[in-house]
Amino acid sequence: MDIKLKIFLLIICVIFCFYIYQKIRKEQLQLRHSLIWLVTLFLLMLLTIFDELLVPLKVFLGFETTSNMIFLIGFFIITLIIFSLTLKISLLQMNVITLTQEVAIMKKEISKRGRN
């Protein structure tokens, strides 16, 4: 992989790590949700630095350059992260619906008791 591309990828990863750190520090992002991003960035940095370790896999899979394979790996990891977050959003949405229904039932019971 070209040294300019390596430097560019590492700079982007460091900037994104700093951004995540700032969001955690300002309490806009929980640490448990940021860990998967930090681990992903760490792995991407390792793969970028030690890209020669991926040469046998690159040849086996038929990629022309290691950078293409690293971008594809990053794409798949990000896709998995997005899918897991979609599952969490769906679960939270179901919880909100349940809580809204329970609050409505409680309000109705309170209003009935207030009339009696």
C-alpha positions as a Python dict, from the first residue, in 0.01 Angstrom:
ca = {
    (1, 'M'): (0, 0, 0),
    (2, 'D'): (128, 346, -85),
    (3, 'I'): (273, 537, 210),
    (4, 'K'): (55, 842, 131),
    (5, 'L'): (-258, 628, 155),
    (6, 'K'): (-137, 476, 482),
    (7, 'I'): (-75, 819, 629),
    (8, 'F'): (-413, 944, 508),
    (9, 'L'): (-597, 645, 661),
    (10, 'L'): (-412, 680, 989),
    (11, 'I'): (-486, 1052, 1009),
    (12, 'I'): (-856, 988, 943),
    (13, 'C'): (-862, 717, 1213),
    (14, 'V'): (-689, 941, 1467),
    (15, 'I'): (-927, 1230, 1392),
    (16, 'F'): (-1227, 1000, 1431),
    (17, 'C'): (-1086, 860, 1759),
    (18, 'F'): (-1045, 1216, 1887),
    (19, 'Y'): (-1401, 1296, 1778),
    (20, 'I'): (-1535, 993, 1966),
    (21, 'Y'): (-1331, 1091, 2272),
    (22, 'Q'): (-1481, 1441, 2265),
    (23, 'K'): (-1834, 1301, 2242),
    (24, 'I'): (-1768, 1072, 2539),
    (25, 'R'): (-1615, 1357, 2739),
    (26, 'K'): (-1915, 1583, 2671),
    (27, 'E'): (-2145, 1291, 2766),
    (28, 'Q'): (-2307, 1287, 2424),
    (29, 'L'): (-2201, 927, 2366),
    (30, 'Q'): (-2195, 643, 2615),
    (31, 'L'): (-1870, 456, 2654),
    (32, 'R'): (-2030, 117, 2588),
    (33, 'H'): (-2163, 239, 2251),
    (34, 'S'): (-1833, 393, 2154),
    (35, 'L'): (-1624, 83, 2227),
    (36, 'I'): (-1724, -93, 1906),
    (37, 'W'): (-1620, 213, 1704),
    (38, 'L'): (-1292, 243, 1891),
    (39, 'V'): (-1216, -127, 1843),
    (40, 'T'): (-1301, -99, 1474),
    (41, 'L'): (-1074, 203, 1433),
    (42, 'F'): (-794, 25, 1620),
    (43, 'L'): (-824, -279, 1392),
    (44, 'L'): (-831, -57, 1084),
    (45, 'M'): (-516, 119, 1204),
    (46, 'L'): (-344, -214, 1266),
    (47, 'L'): (-442, -343, 923),
    (48, 'T'): (-318, -21, 769),
    (49, 'I'): (17, -30, 946),
    (50, 'F'): (79, -403, 901),
    (51, 'D'): (-79, -443, 559),
    (52, 'E'): (190, -690, 450),
    (53, 'L'): (30, -946, 682),
    (54, 'L'): (-276, -935, 457),
    (55, 'V'): (-89, -1011, 134),
    (56, 'P'): (-157, -1389, 143),
    (57, 'L'): (-527, -1325, 207),
    (58, 'K'): (-530, -1057, -63),
    (59, 'V'): (-384, -1301, -317),
    (60, 'F'): (-620, -1579, -211),
    (61, 'L'): (-928, -1358, -246),
    (62, 'G'): (-808, -1204, -571),
    (63, 'F'): (-772, -840, -472),
    (64, 'E'): (-524, -636, -673),
    (65, 'T'): (-427, -409, -387),
    (66, 'T'): (-430, -450, -12),
    (67, 'S'): (-598, -113, 30),
    (68, 'N'): (-903, -237, -162),
    (69, 'M'): (-931, -532, 73),
    (70, 'I'): (-893, -308, 381),
    (71, 'F'): (-1170, -81, 254),
    (72, 'L'): (-1392, -383, 193),
    (73, 'I'): (-1322, -518, 541),
    (74, 'G'): (-1404, -175, 685),
    (75, 'F'): (-1725, -165, 483),
    (76, 'F'): (-1836, -504, 618),
    (77, 'I'): (-1751, -408, 976),
    (78, 'I'): (-1944, -81, 947),
    (79, 'T'): (-2237, -268, 793),
    (80, 'L'): (-2242, -505, 1093),
    (81, 'I'): (-2228, -210, 1333),
    (82, 'I'): (-2517, -39, 1155),
    (83, 'F'): (-2721, -360, 1162),
    (84, 'S'): (-2662, -408, 1536),
    (85, 'L'): (-2762, -46, 1598),
    (86, 'T'): (-3077, -98, 1389),
    (87, 'L'): (-3167, -393, 1611),
    (88, 'K'): (-3117, -178, 1922),
    (89, 'I'): (-3333, 99, 1774),
    (90, 'S'): (-3610, -150, 1699),
    (91, 'L'): (-3599, -284, 2053),
    (92, 'L'): (-3607, 67, 2198),
    (93, 'Q'): (-3897, 161, 1972),
    (94, 'M'): (-4096, -139, 2098),
    (95, 'N'): (-4014, -36, 2456),
    (96, 'V'): (-4138, 318, 2390),
    (97, 'I'): (-4465, 185, 2249),
    (98, 'T'): (-4514, -40, 2552),
    (99, 'L'): (-4434, 241, 2795),
    (100, 'T'): (-4667, 481, 2613),
    (101, 'Q'): (-4950, 229, 2635),
    (102, 'E'): (-4884, 170, 3005),
    (103, 'V'): (-4881, 544, 3077),
    (104, 'A'): (-5209, 586, 2887),
    (105, 'I'): (-5368, 306, 3090),
    (106, 'M'): (-5243, 459, 3415),
    (107, 'K'): (-5376, 804, 3319),
    (108, 'K'): (-5712, 653, 3237),
    (109, 'E'): (-5723, 472, 3574),
    (110, 'I'): (-5624, 789, 3759),
    (111, 'S'): (-5889, 993, 3581),
    (112, 'K'): (-6152, 728, 3664),
    (113, 'R'): (-6050, 735, 4034),
    (114, 'G'): (-6061, 1114, 4033),
    (115, 'R'): (-6420, 1113, 3912),
    (116, 'N'): (-6536, 869, 4182),
}
